[in-house]
Amino acid sequence: MRLRSETVEGGEARKTGGASKSVWRRLARQWDVQLMVVPALLFIFVFMYIPMYGILMAFQDYDLFKGFFGSPWAGFKHFRMFFEAPEFWSVMRNTVVISALKLLVGFPAPIVLALMLNEARHMAFKRIVQTISYLPHFLSWVIVSGLVISLLSVDSGSLNIALQKLRLIAEPINFLSVPDYFWAILITTGVWKEVGFAAIVYLAAIAGVDPHLYEAAAIDGASRLQQMILVTLPSISPVIIIFLILAVGNVLNAGFEDILLLARNPALRDVSDVIDTYVYRVGILGSRYSYATAVGLFKAVISVGLLTIANGIARKFGTSLW
């Protein structure tokens, strides 16, 4: 028995050694291709990993002139300050609610658009709709926010003019100063900007579905809607689950540029102030770098936890990131 176990262990060691050698041989044969990856790896290392050293600021009373080594140690002082801040609960509420709305509305929207485009039989119409839908993605939030502000303007906004012509309102409404409208405006604008570009990934996944599955479903008498539900959606479910995992991990990333540009009116602060805008306003503009770093680190830790939980749940369904 001992001899057999030693033989098995020796065989496994030889297999492991042979596998590692084959990997290195394959890398050596593909040296020109692997060399193309080096700039991306350097970019990630320089701009993603080296700045992690700045996390030390979250545990210091950082002084710009004293640097990391001269600034006094503060422990968890800045974390406690954030948890005890008067704005803590409103900032967390806005972050979670806005992220949840983006997830509930913005996540299924590109899937629905991709399914609808896949059912279009007129290729010219399909290409025109696809082009028009993904063009807003390439516009900066500065331009998009300018368009939204112009559209919702009190004096010459198209929406107010249309509502008055239809006799739905008597006086123009300043939509961007009423807190009740802000979340709807923000979510609608975000979906309009990103829905077309996100649908491209799902269209690519749908293109890889085996046509024989549709033929078999049609022979069984399935309608186009039933084929969409019973064939298309299950076939692209791994892609959907992966993007859902990433979306859950980004729950605390409610947005920054869109909120900062659309919520210029101080009256909207109670419904628009999220973690990122709070860090910018209180931490960066207020030169409270240690405080800003502590809040950012808190958000990062929660995001990693949510990502791990979502990935663990998805693994039970056979699809996961790791």
Phi, psi and omega in degrees: 000317179296319179296321180295316180296321179294323179295317179297314180298319178296321178295318179296320180296319179295322178296316180296315178296320179294322179295316180295322178295320180295324177296314180294325177294319180295320177296322179294322179291332182257030186303324181291323178288317180295331179296332179290340180278339185303314179301321178294319178295319177296320179299313180297317182294316184288317188260349180248319186267314180301318179296346178299340176300334180291350177300336178304331180301330181296338183250015179231162164269080192293133175244125184301328183273334179273334179078187183294321187277338181262344182284139182290149180282137183238354180067227182263023182304313185286332174293316178297321179298320179293316181294331181265359181293145179299333183273357188304308186290323178292321178295315179294320179298312180299318180298312183291317183293314180296318178296319179295319178295319177297323180289316183289325183262313186284332182287311181284342184302311179294331177294315178297316179297318179296319178295320180293317179294326179293331180276347180292132183261338179274108187297322180296315178298318180299316181291321179296313180297318181295318180295314181296323185286328182263354178297321179302336180300329184273000175271138178288160179294337176296315180290315182297316179296324176298319177296317181294316179298319178294320181295324184261011181300148180286319186283311186227023180290136182298323182293316178296319179297316180295317180294325178289321178297324179278000180060033176273336175225151179269321181238150178299148180251132175273085187301324184275016172234001179256115183302328183295337183264346193296313182300318180296318179296315182297313183292317180298316180296317180296319179295315180300323184285324191248349188297319183292318181291320179293331181292339181300319181297317181290326176296321177296321179293321179294325180296338180271001179287137181296120180300334181296333178294320177293320180296318179295320179294322179294321178297324179283358176093015180286136176283175179298321179294318179294323176296322179296317184283320188266342182244304187295307184298313177298328182290326181259008182300324177301320178294318180298317182294319179298315179292329177292320177300313180296323179294320178294321178295338180258022183301324181276358174266075185286348181127160178222297184299314182297316181290318182298323184275329182271334183259055180284335181284125179302338180294343182267359186299324182296337181246356185244345184283107178251181185301314184294317179290327178294318177298317180294316185286313185272319185276307185283305181295330180271005180058029176260074189293320179295319179295316180297319179294321179296317179295318178296321178293320176302314180296320181295319181295316179297320180296317178297320178297315179296320179297318180294318180295314179298320179293322178295320178293317181294329180298330179292338178264006174093003180226131180201166178281328178211000000 
